[in-house]
């Protein structure tokens, strides 16, 4: 009796552990963060003689799906590349997985309007087959890495 219970418990535990990490069933994408690796440091800065220089760029990201704002990150105050920007485990699920996603990077200015740094686009479903932890994207004046999270990541 005890032996039957023991084997049943082991079988059940193994079944649930393998089922929890079946990455092939994952049909959504989670972006934990991005790292801005390269940007055009000669971007158009709207400071002039009347507005003081605001120092190093403080970057933040706006994510758009099919042209509509979907997420705005907090400002990153990192002064060295790569610049880490937290995406707070941003989830793309359902129709969003197959939609055109655009990431726009801006310099947060207090005294003037935000300066556009660059942008890139992707379709989240393109990453489902490889399941890489990091995906590099290149766009207009910009290169960044998406830091992805998969179901079985610890």
C-alpha positions in Angstrom: 0.0 0.0 0.0 2.7 2.5 1.0 4.7 1.5 -2.1 1.7 2.2 -4.4 1.2 5.6 -2.8 4.9 6.4 -3.0 5.0 5.6 -6.8 1.7 7.5 -7.4 3.1 10.6 -5.6 6.3 10.5 -7.6 4.5 10.0 -10.9 2.1 12.9 -10.1 5.0 15.2 -9.0 7.0 14.4 -12.2 4.0 14.9 -14.4 3.2 18.4 -12.9 6.8 19.5 -13.0 7.3 18.6 -16.6 3.9 20.1 -17.5 4.7 23.4 -15.8 7.8 23.9 -18.0 6.3 23.0 -21.4 7.6 26.0 -23.2 6.1 24.9 -26.5 2.6 25.7 -25.0 3.6 29.4 -24.3 1.8 31.6 -26.7 2.7 35.0 -25.1 5.8 37.1 -24.8 7.0 38.9 -21.6 9.6 41.7 -22.0 11.3 42.2 -18.6 13.5 45.1 -19.8 15.4 46.6 -22.6 19.1 47.6 -22.9 19.8 50.5 -25.3 23.2 49.6 -26.8 23.7 52.2 -29.4 22.0 55.5 -30.3 22.9 58.5 -32.4 24.6 60.7 -29.9 24.2 63.7 -32.3 20.4 63.5 -32.0 18.6 66.8 -32.3 18.7 68.4 -28.9 16.3 71.3 -28.6 18.5 73.3 -26.2 19.9 76.5 -27.5 21.4 79.8 -26.0 18.1 80.5 -24.1 17.8 77.1 -22.5 20.7 75.6 -20.4 22.3 72.3 -21.4 20.5 69.5 -19.5 23.5 67.1 -19.3 23.4 63.4 -20.1 20.3 62.0 -21.7 17.8 60.4 -19.3 16.2 57.8 -21.5 12.7 56.4 -21.4 10.6 54.2 -23.8 7.1 54.4 -25.2 5.7 51.1 -26.6 3.0 51.3 -29.3 0.9 48.6 -30.8 -0.5 49.4 -34.2 0.2 53.1 -33.6 -1.5 53.3 -30.2 0.4 53.9 -26.9 0.5 50.7 -24.9 3.2 51.3 -22.3 5.5 54.1 -21.1 8.5 53.2 -19.0 10.0 55.0 -16.1 13.0 57.3 -16.9 16.5 55.6 -16.7 19.2 57.8 -15.2 22.1 55.6 -16.4 24.8 57.6 -18.0 26.8 54.7 -19.6 25.9 52.3 -22.4 24.1 50.0 -22.3 21.2 51.9 -20.8 18.9 49.6 -18.8 15.2 50.5 -19.0 12.7 48.4 -16.9 9.6 47.2 -18.8 8.0 45.8 -15.6 7.4 42.4 -17.3 5.4 43.8 -20.1 3.0 41.1 -21.5 2.0 40.6 -25.1 -0.9 38.1 -25.3 -3.6 37.2 -27.7 -3.8 39.4 -30.8 -1.0 41.5 -29.5 1.5 38.7 -30.2 1.0 39.1 -33.9 0.7 42.9 -34.0 3.3 45.4 -35.1 5.1 46.8 -32.0 7.1 49.9 -32.0 9.5 51.0 -29.3 10.4 54.7 -29.3 13.2 56.1 -27.2 13.2 59.6 -25.9 15.4 61.9 -23.8 13.4 63.2 -20.8 14.0 67.0 -20.6 12.6 69.1 -17.8 12.9 72.5 -19.4 12.1 71.6 -23.0 10.1 69.1 -24.9 11.4 65.5 -24.9 14.0 64.7 -27.6 13.4 61.8 -30.0 16.4 59.4 -29.8 15.3 56.6 -32.1 12.8 53.8 -32.7 12.6 50.1 -33.8 9.8 47.8 -34.6 9.1 44.0 -34.2 6.3 41.4 -34.1 6.4 39.5 -30.8 5.4 36.2 -32.4 8.7 36.2 -34.3 10.5 35.3 -31.0 8.2 32.3 -30.1 10.2 29.6 -32.0 13.7 30.5 -30.8 12.8 31.4 -27.2 16.0 33.3 -26.8 16.5 35.2 -23.5 17.9 38.2 -25.4 16.9 39.5 -28.9 18.7 42.4 -30.6 16.7 44.9 -32.6 18.0 47.6 -34.9 16.1 50.6 -36.0 16.3 54.2 -36.9 19.4 55.5 -35.1 19.1 52.8 -32.5 20.1 49.3 -31.4 18.6 47.7 -28.4 18.3 44.3 -26.7 14.9 42.9 -25.6 15.4 40.9 -22.4 12.7 38.3 -22.5 11.2 36.0 -19.9 9.9 32.6 -20.6 7.6 30.4 -18.6 10.4 28.1 -17.3 12.9 30.8 -16.4 13.9 30.6 -12.8 
